Amino acid sequence: MIRPESFLPRFLFLLFKPNLIRIRMQLEKTAGAIMSAVPKTTPGELLIPIVSEENQKRFPLFIKQSFELCKESKEILEKAKREVEEFIEKGNKNSH
């Protein structure tokens, strides 16, 4: 049995945070009831990957980097949309 001390709290938080995990626990353990709390028996029955402490420390950094890259991609997309709209408007003005 793996003890909670084997895991860094931040790693466990990020591991259990995604909606998919919460939904899975709700479907398996609550028999249709929607609960915001995890039943006490659930964590002991979930399969948790064994991850080295070094990788547990790196995991939050990857998550943060992922969010930063998503934000950057949205900004680039918005910039591209504005530029296309401006190009279309200029084309319409020149055709009249």
FENNOR-V444417 format. One record per residue. N is the residue number from 1. RES is the residue in three letters. SS is DSSP state (A for helix, B for strand, O for the rest). Layout:
n	res	ss
N	RES	SS
N	RES	SS
This chain:
n	res	ss
1	MET	O
2	ILE	O
3	ARG	O
4	PRO	A
5	GLU	A
6	SER	A
7	PHE	O
8	LEU	O
9	PRO	A
10	ARG	A
11	PHE	A
12	LEU	A
13	PHE	A
14	LEU	A
15	LEU	A
16	PHE	A
17	LYS	A
18	PRO	O
19	ASN	A
20	LEU	A
21	ILE	A
22	ARG	A
23	ILE	A
24	ARG	A
25	MET	A
26	GLN	A
27	LEU	A
28	GLU	A
29	LYS	A
30	THR	O
31	ALA	O
32	GLY	O
33	ALA	O
34	ILE	O
35	MET	O
36	SER	O
37	ALA	O
38	VAL	O
39	PRO	O
40	LYS	O
41	THR	O
42	THR	A
43	PRO	A
44	GLY	A
45	GLU	A
46	LEU	O
47	LEU	O
48	ILE	O
49	PRO	O
50	ILE	O
51	VAL	O
52	SER	O
53	GLU	A
54	GLU	A
55	ASN	A
56	GLN	A
57	LYS	A
58	ARG	A
59	PHE	A
60	PRO	A
61	LEU	A
62	PHE	A
63	ILE	A
64	LYS	A
65	GLN	A
66	SER	A
67	PHE	A
68	GLU	A
69	LEU	A
70	CYS	A
71	LYS	A
72	GLU	A
73	SER	A
74	LYS	A
75	GLU	A
76	ILE	A
77	LEU	A
78	GLU	A
79	LYS	A
80	ALA	A
81	LYS	A
82	ARG	A
83	GLU	A
84	VAL	A
85	GLU	A
86	GLU	A
87	PHE	A
88	ILE	A
89	GLU	A
90	LYS	A
91	GLY	A
92	ASN	A
93	LYS	A
94	ASN	A
95	SER	A
96	HIS	O
